[in-house]
Structures are given as C-alpha cells and as structure tokens.
C-alpha cells in the first residue's frame, strides 16, 4: 500500500526511483529495494539446500463446481508429486490441499500423519478427504494444488535404539 501511494506499482517503477528516495521512504529496506530492482543480490546461492516440500497445481480452463470433477483433478497431481518424492527418496507426513476459487479467494487444508505416507493411494485418499468438505460450492474452483511436506527419516523403516531400564 505504501509503495502504491508513492507511485510504485511495477518493478519498473521501483527501478526508476533513486536510492536516496527509497532510503528516505523505506529506511534500511530502501537500499535492498534499490539493489534487488536492479538484479543485484550478493547472497550466496545455496543449490543443495534441503527441500521442505514438493507440490504440483493445475489451473483449469473452465471452473469446477462438482466434487467428482475436482476429485478427478487431484489424481494426476498426487501422482506427479508422489513420483518426485519417490525419485528423491523423500518421505513426507503432511498433505496440503490448495484451492483457489473464481473470485481468487484461496484456502488451504492440511493433515499430518504420525508416520510417513506409504503409497500414492494413501496420499490420494487423504487429499480427497480434505477436498470433500468444500462441496457443494456455489463458487467455481479455478485451481487445485497438492503438496507433500514434513520430510524426515522414514519412521517405518529406521531402526531406533531402545533404552533398557535396569
């Protein structure tokens, strides 16, 4: 809102402002805005950082109003995400469903399990259970997304040392 009041609506508008103007109006952040709008970022690239989630989403040519149509759309999304997780040996415990309506209102629903997901079918079933309560709806759905997160050791196969009480 503040940028808009100052006539900054696009990246080009931000780039056109001098450093002094940005510092006067945004303090320390003004220098950062100045550099970033010019593609200057000296932070080191971290190509091997740990992945926190894997997701896929799809925007539809026509809005969806029926549960059956929405359920049909989550299948390919779950498969895509599951294949990626399997290929990278990622074992997640949280499924998140993202829904964007025609009016651009966006909601997310998540469920976390105690153990990592074992199959794509399990993920599909959980995603469907998050989707079901959203119907019936008067608002059309324009986008659905599925994300798996909460990666860590696969607790089903990782042995652990039990303590002995003596």
C-alpha positions as CSV (number, residue, x, y, z in Angstrom):
1,X,0.0,0.0,0.0
2,X,2.8,2.4,0.8
3,X,4.6,1.8,-2.5
4,X,1.4,2.3,-4.3
5,X,0.9,5.7,-2.6
6,X,4.4,6.6,-3.7
7,X,3.6,5.7,-7.3
8,X,5.4,2.4,-7.3
9,X,3.2,-0.2,-8.9
10,X,5.6,-2.3,-11.0
11,X,9.2,-3.4,-10.9
12,X,10.0,-0.7,-13.5
13,X,8.5,1.9,-11.2
14,X,10.7,0.7,-8.3
15,X,13.8,0.7,-10.5
16,X,13.1,4.3,-11.7
17,X,13.4,5.6,-8.1
18,X,16.8,6.9,-6.9
19,X,18.5,5.3,-3.9
20,X,18.0,8.4,-1.8
21,X,14.2,8.4,-2.4
22,X,14.0,4.7,-1.4
23,X,16.1,5.2,1.7
24,X,14.1,8.2,2.8
25,X,10.8,6.4,2.5
26,X,11.8,2.8,3.5
27,X,14.8,3.2,5.7
28,X,17.3,0.3,5.6
29,X,14.9,-1.6,3.3
30,X,15.3,1.2,0.7
31,X,18.8,0.1,-0.1
32,X,17.6,-3.5,-0.5
33,X,14.8,-2.4,-2.8
34,X,17.2,-0.4,-4.9
35,X,19.6,-3.3,-5.4
36,X,17.0,-6.0,-5.9
37,X,15.2,-3.9,-8.5
38,X,18.5,-3.8,-10.5
39,X,19.2,-7.5,-10.1
40,X,22.0,-7.0,-7.6
41,X,21.9,-9.7,-4.9
42,X,25.2,-10.7,-3.3
43,X,23.8,-13.5,-1.2
44,X,25.4,-16.9,-1.9
45,X,23.4,-19.4,-4.0
46,X,22.6,-22.5,-2.0
47,X,22.0,-25.1,-4.6
48,X,22.0,-28.1,-2.2
49,X,19.6,-26.8,0.4
50,X,17.2,-29.2,2.0
51,X,13.8,-29.4,0.3
52,X,10.9,-28.7,2.6
53,X,8.0,-29.6,0.3
54,X,7.1,-31.0,-3.1
55,X,3.9,-29.8,-4.8
56,X,2.0,-29.5,-8.0
57,X,-1.0,-27.5,-9.0
58,X,-3.2,-27.0,-12.0
59,X,-5.3,-24.1,-13.2
60,X,-8.4,-25.1,-15.2
61,X,-9.7,-23.8,-18.5
62,X,-13.2,-24.0,-17.0
63,X,-14.2,-23.6,-13.4
64,X,-15.1,-26.7,-11.4
65,X,-18.4,-26.9,-9.5
66,X,-18.8,-30.6,-8.9
67,X,-17.0,-32.8,-6.4
68,X,-16.4,-35.7,-8.9
69,X,-14.7,-33.3,-11.3
70,X,-12.5,-31.9,-8.5
71,X,-11.6,-35.4,-7.3
72,X,-10.6,-36.4,-10.8
73,X,-8.2,-33.5,-11.0
74,X,-6.3,-34.4,-7.8
75,X,-5.3,-37.8,-9.1
76,X,-2.7,-36.6,-11.6
77,X,-1.4,-34.0,-9.1
78,X,-0.9,-36.7,-6.4
79,X,0.8,-39.0,-9.0
80,X,3.2,-36.2,-10.1
81,X,4.1,-35.3,-6.5
82,X,4.4,-38.9,-5.4
83,X,6.8,-39.8,-8.3
84,X,9.0,-36.9,-7.5
85,X,9.1,-37.8,-3.8
86,X,9.9,-41.4,-4.6
87,X,12.7,-40.4,-7.0
88,X,14.3,-38.2,-4.4
89,X,13.6,-40.7,-1.5
90,X,11.5,-38.1,0.3
91,X,9.1,-39.4,2.9
92,X,6.5,-36.9,3.9
93,X,3.9,-36.9,6.7
94,X,1.9,-33.8,5.7
95,X,-0.5,-33.4,2.8
96,X,-1.8,-29.9,1.9
97,X,-4.6,-29.2,-0.5
98,X,-4.7,-25.7,-2.0
99,X,-7.9,-24.4,-3.7
100,X,-8.3,-21.1,-5.5
101,X,-11.9,-20.0,-6.3
102,X,-13.1,-18.0,-9.3
103,X,-13.1,-14.8,-7.1
104,X,-9.3,-15.6,-6.4
105,X,-10.0,-16.4,-2.7
106,X,-7.5,-19.1,-1.8
107,X,-7.8,-21.7,1.0
108,X,-5.5,-24.5,2.2
109,X,-6.3,-27.5,4.2
110,X,-3.6,-29.8,5.7
111,X,-3.4,-33.1,7.5
112,X,-0.3,-34.5,9.2
113,X,0.0,-38.2,10.0
114,X,2.2,-39.8,12.6
115,X,4.1,-41.9,10.0
116,X,5.3,-41.0,6.5
117,X,2.9,-41.8,3.7
118,X,3.4,-45.3,2.3
119,X,1.6,-45.2,-1.1
120,X,0.3,-42.7,-3.6
121,X,-3.2,-44.2,-2.9
122,X,-2.9,-43.1,0.7
123,X,-2.0,-39.6,-0.3
124,X,-4.9,-39.5,-2.8
125,X,-7.3,-40.7,-0.2
126,X,-6.2,-38.0,2.3
127,X,-6.3,-35.3,-0.3
128,X,-9.8,-36.4,-1.2
129,X,-10.8,-36.2,2.4
130,X,-9.6,-32.6,2.6
131,X,-11.5,-31.8,-0.6
132,X,-14.9,-33.4,0.2
133,X,-16.0,-30.8,2.9
134,X,-15.6,-28.0,0.4
135,X,-18.6,-29.2,-1.6
136,X,-21.2,-28.3,-2.5
137,X,-20.0,-24.9,-3.6
138,X,-21.6,-22.0,-5.4
139,X,-18.2,-20.6,-6.2
140,X,-16.3,-22.2,-9.1
141,X,-12.9,-23.6,-8.4
142,X,-10.2,-22.4,-10.8
143,X,-7.1,-24.1,-9.3
144,X,-6.2,-27.1,-7.2
145,X,-2.8,-27.9,-5.7
146,X,-1.4,-30.8,-3.7
147,X,1.8,-30.6,-1.6
148,X,3.6,-33.1,0.5
149,X,5.9,-31.9,3.3
150,X,7.2,-32.7,6.8
151,X,10.0,-34.8,5.4
152,X,12.4,-36.7,7.6
153,X,13.5,-40.1,8.4
154,X,11.1,-42.8,7.4
155,X,10.0,-43.9,10.9
156,X,8.6,-47.1,9.5
157,X,12.0,-48.4,8.4
158,X,14.5,-46.5,10.5
159,X,15.6,-48.6,13.5
160,X,15.9,-46.9,16.8
161,X,17.8,-47.8,20.0
162,X,15.5,-48.6,22.8
163,X,16.7,-47.8,26.3
164,X,16.8,-50.5,28.9
165,X,15.7,-49.7,32.4
166,X,17.8,-51.5,34.9
